[in-house]
Amino acid sequence: MYCDEEFLLRLETDTVHGLVAGAAGDGPPTVRDDKVDAVFAWSPRARVLALGSGVPDPGPVPGPEQEYAPGETPRVLVRLSKALGRGSDAIEGGPCFVFPEQLAAGTPGPLPVIVSDTAGREVACRLIRPDNWEPDEWEELTRGEMGEWAMAVHDNGPVSICFSPARSTVAAEAGIWTRADFRGRRIAPAVVAAWSQRERRNKEVLFYSTTAANRASQSVARALGLVPLGWIWTVRRAGCQEGT
């Protein structure tokens, strides 16, 4: 397990949003994600700022002027949003975590869980597709073309899915969805744990992040004993809706 906070924050930012390193001493790296104007990841001992193409450098990242405070909007992004003619509603953030080598032991989930091995893919092809998945995306997922996955199944359909919406050669970010009528039953932790066992074979580092308001998602991280890393903040690009 890597323990350098700046390395991990940079790795997660690159995995989720894509980074292009700037020339030495030539300002922050560029973020490839066209849905954001900036990404700022920070922790008690590290700061990583990346800017969208053409976005002006907002100046120094928080240091002595603002100590790390989970949930407190970084002033560097307030300055940037103002410079772009935007308001504070364009800034969003939430905690991020790293999977430990061994997850906290927990009770098994109440439903059977299939994973993206040969047997699981065969079963998934016969499941009823959830309404929130487009047909082509569902086929890519079940064939394993979107990374490893795990699903809790009920009545011939998945009610909770964990997969790898963002991944690189060395890292992957967990993405978790649970059907509304099955939330609060401790299904998601079992599914995320099963996903991590599959993806751990391929990646050196596994990440999990969520939003400040998503208490249910944060409870999954606590149930699994994920290691808090810091917070990742973004400034949404104009015209991009929250959560897209």
Secondary structure, 3 states (H helix, E strand, C coil): CCCCHHHHHHHHHHHHHCEECCCCCCCCCEECCCCEEEEEEEECCEEEEEECCCCCCCCCCCCCCCCCCCCCCCHHHHHHHHHCCCCHHHEEEEEEEECCCCCCCCCCCCCCEEECCHHHHHHHCCCCCCCCCCHHHHHHHHCCCCCCCEEEEECCEEEEEEEEEEECCCEEEEEEEECHHHCCCCHHHHHHHHHHHHHCCCCCEEEEECCCCCHHHHHHHHHHCCEEEEEEEEEECCCCCCCC
